Amino acid sequence: MNTKKSLSVLLALLGLLVFVGACSSNNNTTEQVITETTEVAETEPTPQDPLAEFDQEKAAKLTATARFLAGMEVSENEAIVKMTESGTWKNHASYLDSAWSQLEAQQLSKAEEWSQEELQAINASSPPIFYPFSGPDFLYGFTLFPKGSEYVMLALEPVGELIDIEELSEAQRNAKLQEVIGALSEILKFSFFRTNDMQVDLAKQGVLPVLLVFMARTNNQILDIQLVSMDEEAKIQPLGEGEAGSGDSNSISGVKIAFLPEGESEPRVLHYFSTDISNDGLKKTPQLEAFVQQLENPTTYLKAASYLMYRDSFSQIRDLILDQSNHLLQDDSGMPIKYVDEEKWDITYYGNYTSPIGLFAERYQPDLRKIYQSDETIKPLDFGIGYKFGVNESNLMLSTKKDKPE
């Protein structure tokens, strides 16, 4: 009996030792799993903030500057906030608020609705937007194509200098505000810039202040601004501080603006280049064509383009647009409809076409007039755009490149 009890006690002790060993092994395994999991968690890359590359203090100041010029409430910069207390700025803001409200009601809101309905598929793909002969008209480019991955604008007007509002005297600030109003007056009334007047208005200040006004008024945050040049290899080079040009007579001067649309987290880029895109101009700066060819399936927009591509002297930019673009939205001032080959393009017509304004009467297209007279399915436009800015007096033509046969 005692022997049996001793054996039972011994077996119980052995069982206990086995149990304790198993628990210890499990604990070690658990600790190892936790350690390995922690190590994996520590080595997994965290998503990079797309805005991390930008100087937030600089971005706040640039945005405040844009809003100051646009006559909008400023909260990003204390020094610029104080400048909005002047009577001159308040009058400036009141004028722009009134003019913008009228523009919004008569044109912009209707253009936005039209874009949402007719350009939905294009905007869903977020293509690059190519806008030659643009002047500083970011406004309509962004209104019709608000989802562009980037925007490339070309015109003759100079870029201008990046001004520091805080360093200007009150008299200089007031003069700057007056320059902005002078440059904006026509597009606010007519939806386009008059070329001759624009060359006078923007000869000194350049397009940059107007671009900033349009970006602010379309609720964009300015992240960064760089004066740049495009070298002979089509590479974009930032200019050094105080550098007016690259020193290379064949380079193209421009500006690169990084901006962030309201409610979004991915920054976008606008490139504006001051350059001659006639055949002679492109011969001197062939890198521009190479730069455009780098754009992936761009959508080209043409408005109030002075009928320049009707001329043989602008055939090269015309051919570049047709070769590179997946879509082309233009009014009749862009290129004659005869160059848009119906075997390669599907064309949808909008609005009305009777004749050009008197200044360009010789650019009348009888074949385009025949299309508008004979096609009863053409949808009207309830907003004016381009040289004939009356309701359903203007026209738009959307060309979509057909799929190439495999």
Secondary structure as UniProt FT lines:
FT   HELIX           2..43
FT   TURN            50..53
FT   HELIX           56..69
FT   TURN            70..71
FT   HELIX           78..83
FT   TURN            84..85
FT   HELIX           87..103
FT   HELIX           104..108
FT   HELIX           109..118
FT   HELIX           120..124
FT   STRAND          129..132
FT   TURN            135..136
FT   HELIX           138..144
FT   TURN            146..147
FT   STRAND          150..155
FT   HELIX           165..167
FT   HELIX           170..190
FT   HELIX           195..205
FT   HELIX           208..217
FT   TURN            218..219
FT   STRAND          220..230
FT   TURN            232..233
FT   STRAND          236..238
FT   TURN            241..242
FT   TURN            249..250
FT   STRAND          252..261
FT   TURN            262..263
FT   STRAND          268..274
FT   HELIX           279..284
FT   HELIX           287..293
FT   STRAND          299..302
FT   TURN            306..307
FT   HELIX           308..310
FT   HELIX           312..314
FT   HELIX           315..324
FT   STRAND          327..330
FT   TURN            332..333
FT   HELIX           337..339
FT   TURN            342..344
FT   STRAND          345..351
FT   HELIX           358..363
FT   HELIX           366..374
FT   TURN            376..377
FT   TURN            391..393
FT   STRAND          395..401
//
